[in-house]
């Protein structure tokens, strides 16, 4: 009698987790954050509610993990090294490239809907807000800090410039315009932000 191999619990758990991520992201795009529920995610993913509650305590936590995973997948499919801004020696070109990629993500409904939901929920949900900042925003900002410090070492940025403040010259306007719908976002817009931030607005 041939013994059947024992079920692989790790593989089953990963399959369920992936289904839950996909369900959460899809529902937020289709129905909006308010109408997305744990019950709905469970039904869409084909799992029981208790499976979700075993790993997460709220739909917000599910969505945050799903969104972070989506970003990692997108970087992998594009053949990019995750969590790094290229250093070609041309600071302006590197910043424009990463901001253009950011615009493309923000204009993609797969990213736009969950990102807006997390940003809004993080304002009223203090615990999620801290997680959102610690796991998503701060690591992203640190990429700019490292790239600007490399530019300082190469003599392309003044030594007395605080990279953490300088990055806000082009990151913060984009975030505000996107979140508050104060104007369109585009590659041309972020290119202009970089030019203004690096070269100023005084006559050259």
Secondary structure, DSSP 4 states (H G I P E B T S, - for coil): -PPPPPP-HHHHHHHHHHHHHHHHHHHHHHH-TTT--HHHHHHHHT--HHHHHHH-SSHHHHHHHHHHHHHHHHHHHTTPPTT-----S-HHHHHHHHHHHHHHHHTSHHHHHHHHHHHHHHHH-HHHHHHHIIIIIHHHHHHHHHHHHHHHHTTSS-TT--HHHHTHHHHHHHHHHHHHT-S---HHHHHHHHHHHHH-SS--
